[in-house]
Amino acid sequence: MNVLVTGSSRGLGRSIIVEYAKNGYDVVINYNNSKEEALELKKYVESNYKIKALVIKCDISKESEIDSMIEEIYKEFGHLDVLINNASIALDQDFTLKTKEDFMKTIEVNLVGTYLLSKKIGLKMLERKTGNIINISSNNGLDTPYPESIDYDASKAGVISLTHNLANYFAPYIRVNTICPGWINTDMNKDLEKDFIDKETSKILLNRFAEPEEIANLAYFLGTDKASYINDSIIRIDGGVKR
Ligand SMILES: NC(=O)c1ccc[n+]([C@@H]2O[C@H](COP(=O)([O-])OP(=O)(O)OC[C@H]3O[C@@H](n4cnc5c(N)ncnc54)[C@H](OP(=O)(O)O)[C@@H]3O)[C@@H](O)[C@H]2O)c1
């Protein structure tokens, strides 16, 4: 069994790779800028678990790079069992200062990248009549808007919409589900002010941000047969938000 996790050089993607590798899956580690981290992760999982790890550079906002990555994966592994669309950017910016370029960049990575990967790999999975697609959206895509991340929130709501169309098109062979995490302790939040973190933490029933491993556990579960009847689902995992 094998899995491709986009944006797995760091953060949540890295934790998802470790979880699948721990369970015997061969893994494809995808990076855009963080080559050293990706190579370190390959070394880590191959030396700790008896699996094979491919490392592939691909900017998922570039269709030609997606095509090359898919070609390399299918040449090396012959097929893919699980695709996890995790790579994403957040260009948080004062609402009045955000430009069309910022907005389009976010949409191209988070939404169009997810669409192209799901379409291209989903069609290959369909040839084998088996496969599994898991998208990482956000609770921002559901109901926790921040004007500073209006582009990010729209991209994540778009991923939820993609999920329904993909699940319908690929039924009954490929399960397609989406995870909507709340705050996670990763680099994505490394520049947040302490006051803001405290304010956000106070809204969470569990009173803390998630560790990436806590989200990775769900991303692993959904990829296995234990989740065989979970399809076209949008699953919130945010510690509970006070209402
Ligand atoms: N952190 C949170 O609080 C939070 C909350 C809700 C949802 N999420 C979602 O969880 C997922 C993981 O987030 P994270 O917190 O782990 O983010 P992160 O720490 O910022 O890591 C982002 C990852 O995405 C990769 N990436 C970015 N642009 C890419 C591109 N164009 N092509 C390929 N890879 C690209 C990065 O690779 P390089 O470094 O190699 O460029 C990196 O591995 C994302 O979908 C995010 O929206 C996060």
The ligand as a Tripos MOL2 file, in Angstrom:
@<TRIPOS>MOLECULE
LIG
   48    52     1     0     0
SMALL
NO_CHARGES

@<TRIPOS>ATOM
      1 N1         -1.8990   25.0570   11.0050 N.am      1 LIG1
      2 C1         -3.1920   25.2740   11.2030 C.2       1 LIG1
      3 O1         -3.5990   25.8960   12.1840 O.2       1 LIG1
      4 C2         -4.2150   24.7250   10.2240 C.ar      1 LIG1
      5 C3         -5.5810   24.8330   10.5490 C.ar      1 LIG1
      6 C4         -6.5440   24.3280    9.6750 C.ar      1 LIG1
      7 C5         -6.1450   23.7200    8.5020 C.ar      1 LIG1
      8 N2         -4.8040   23.6250    8.2070 N.ar      1 LIG1
      9 C6         -4.4510   22.9730    6.9530 C.3       1 LIG1
     10 O2         -3.5840   21.8800    7.2210 O.3       1 LIG1
     11 C7         -2.7170   21.6820    6.0970 C.3       1 LIG1
     12 C8         -1.2730   21.6540    6.5550 C.3       1 LIG1
     13 O3         -0.9610   22.9120    7.1550 O.3       1 LIG1
     14 P1          0.3450   23.1430    8.0350 P.3       1 LIG1
     15 O4         -0.1010   23.8990    9.2260 O.co2     1 LIG1
     16 O5          1.1000   21.8940    8.1750 O.co2     1 LIG1
     17 O6          1.1340   24.1750    7.0640 O.3       1 LIG1
     18 P2          2.6650   24.5470    7.0310 P.3       1 LIG1
     19 O7          3.3360   24.1960    8.3070 O.co2     1 LIG1
     20 O8          2.7190   25.9660    6.5530 O.co2     1 LIG1
     21 O9          3.2420   23.5820    5.8710 O.3       1 LIG1
     22 C9          2.7640   23.7650    4.5800 C.3       1 LIG1
     23 C10         3.2690   22.6440    3.6960 C.3       1 LIG1
     24 O10         2.7110   22.8410    2.3880 O.3       1 LIG1
     25 C11         3.7500   22.8600    1.4520 C.3       1 LIG1
     26 N3          3.4240   23.7370    0.3130 N.ar      1 LIG1
     27 C12         3.0470   25.0420    0.3320 C.ar      1 LIG1
     28 N4          2.8690   25.4940   -0.9230 N.ar      1 LIG1
     29 C13         3.1190   24.4440   -1.7490 C.ar      1 LIG1
     30 C14         3.1020   24.2710   -3.1530 C.ar      1 LIG1
     31 N5          2.7960   25.2890   -3.9740 N.pl3     1 LIG1
     32 N6          3.4030   23.0600   -3.6600 N.ar      1 LIG1
     33 C15         3.7250   22.0240   -2.8570 C.ar      1 LIG1
     34 N7          3.7820   22.1270   -1.5030 N.ar      1 LIG1
     35 C16         3.4800   23.3300   -0.9640 C.ar      1 LIG1
     36 C17         4.9970   23.3090    2.1830 C.3       1 LIG1
     37 O11         6.1230   22.8190    1.4830 O.3       1 LIG1
     38 P3          7.5540   23.5860    1.3630 P.3       1 LIG1
     39 O12         7.9310   24.0660    2.7330 O.co2     1 LIG1
     40 O13         8.4470   22.4910    0.8460 O.co2     1 LIG1
     41 O14         7.3810   24.6940    0.3790 O.co2     1 LIG1
     42 C18         4.7830   22.6400    3.5440 C.3       1 LIG1
     43 O15         5.2390   21.3150    3.5130 O.3       1 LIG1
     44 C19        -3.0240   22.8100    5.1170 C.3       1 LIG1
     45 O16        -3.9470   22.3770    4.1540 O.3       1 LIG1
     46 C20        -3.6700   23.8650    5.9950 C.3       1 LIG1
     47 O17        -4.4910   24.7570    5.2820 O.3       1 LIG1
     48 C21        -3.8400   24.1060    9.0300 C.ar      1 LIG1
@<TRIPOS>BOND
     1     1     2 1
     2     2     3 2
     3     2     4 1
     4     4     5 ar
     5     4    48 ar
     6     5     6 ar
     7     6     7 ar
     8     7     8 ar
     9     8     9 1
    10     8    48 ar
    11     9    10 1
    12     9    46 1
    13    10    11 1
    14    11    12 1
    15    11    44 1
    16    12    13 1
    17    13    14 1
    18    14    15 2
    19    14    16 1
    20    14    17 1
    21    17    18 1
    22    18    19 2
    23    18    20 1
    24    18    21 1
    25    21    22 1
    26    22    23 1
    27    23    24 1
    28    23    42 1
    29    24    25 1
    30    25    26 1
    31    25    36 1
    32    26    27 ar
    33    26    35 ar
    34    27    28 ar
    35    28    29 ar
    36    29    30 ar
    37    29    35 ar
    38    30    31 1
    39    30    32 ar
    40    32    33 ar
    41    33    34 ar
    42    34    35 ar
    43    36    37 1
    44    36    42 1
    45    37    38 1
    46    38    39 2
    47    38    40 1
    48    38    41 1
    49    42    43 1
    50    44    45 1
    51    44    46 1
    52    46    47 1
@<TRIPOS>SUBSTRUCTURE
     1 LIG1         1 GROUP 0 **** ****
